[in-house]
Amino acid sequence: MYISANLANVKLLPFVPKTTDKGTTDFLPVIASSNPTAPGLSVCVYGAVSGYRCGHIIEVGAIVIAPVPTLGGHLSLANLTKVNLGNKGLITGDFGAPVYSETQIGERTLAEALGHVS
């Protein structure tokens, strides 16, 4: 999975969903936004199709070149952050999903927006 941190034109919701250990959905307040700066940070995403997934950043500033069959060429995407979600990845219907890190303040779990699935 790759995420884009260009949040200038993205209208973020003030909450992001999280599936609990009991199978219910909580909504975490988003308290800030930032650009990921280094590998190793734990991140989560809630895809419309795949649901709640977590992993960690493995590369910052990645460039991906993807084929565009309808145009007969390629599309280059730069300044992406690569995330490893293990064996539970995302699918096409999850593009645009919020990506965030979770933080504990007292007994509350809060979210820091990092970008969206690209």
N, C-alpha and C positions, 0 to 999 in steps of 0.2 A: 504494500500500500504506500502511496505517496501523498503528502499533504502540502498544500500551498498556504503560506502565511500572509498572502496579500489580502488583508481584510478591509481595504479601503472601500470596496463596493459591496461588501457583505453585511446584511442586516442581521446581526446575531440576536437570538432569543435570549432573554435574561436567565433562562434555565436550560440545562441539558439533562436528558433522561439517563438513568442508571438502573440496571436490573440488580436487585438485591439477592443475597444468598437464599432468601425465602421464595424467590421467583416473582416478587412484586416489583413495581417500578417506582423509584424515587426520582425527584427532580432536584438537581443540584444547582444552587444559584451560581451564576458566573460573576466573579468578583473582579476580574482583570483580563487583559489579553497581552500576549507577548509573542516574540518570534523564538522558536527553539534555536539554541546556540551550540549545542554539543550532543554527541551520541550518549546514550545511556538513560535519558529521561524517560520515566514511565508515562505512557499516554493512553487515553481511552477514546473510543469512537462509538457512536450509536447510529448504525446504519438503518435505513428504512426497511431493508429486507433482511439483513443479517442480524440486526439487533446489537446488543452491547458486547464490545470486544475491547480487550486491553493488550498492550504490548510495550515495546520500547523503541526509541529512536536509534537507528543504526548508521545513518548518514545525513549530514546537513549540507545543503548546496548542491544536491544531485541534479544531473541533467538526464532527461529521458527522451529518446527519439522513438516515436511510435509511428507505425505505418498508417496511412490514411488511404485505404483501397479506393474509395469513391473519387478521390482526387489524383490517384496514381502517384502519390509522393509520401513524404514523411512530415510529421509535426514534431518540433523540438520544444520541450518544456524545460525551463531552467529554474534554478533556485528552489527546488523542491526538497522536502525532508522525507527520507525513507524510513518507514516504520515496519518492524517485524511483529506480526500478530500471531506467529507460530502457525499451527495447523488449522486455525480457525480464522480464515481471511474474510474479505468482503467480496461482493459481486457487483456487477454493473449498476444495479438499482440503488446502490449505496453512495454513488457519486454525489458530492455536495454535503455529505454528513459532517456534523461538527466533530472536531478533534480537540481534545482538552487534556490537561493534567489535573489530577485531583489532589487536594490538600486538606489537611485536618486543622481546624482551629477549634480547640476545646473538643466538644463532642460533635461538632458540625463538620460535614464533608462539603467542601466548596470546590468550584471548578475555575480553572484559568484557561481561557480560550487560546488555542494555538493555531488554528486554521480550519481548513475543510478538506475533505477527500477529493483528490484530483485524479 
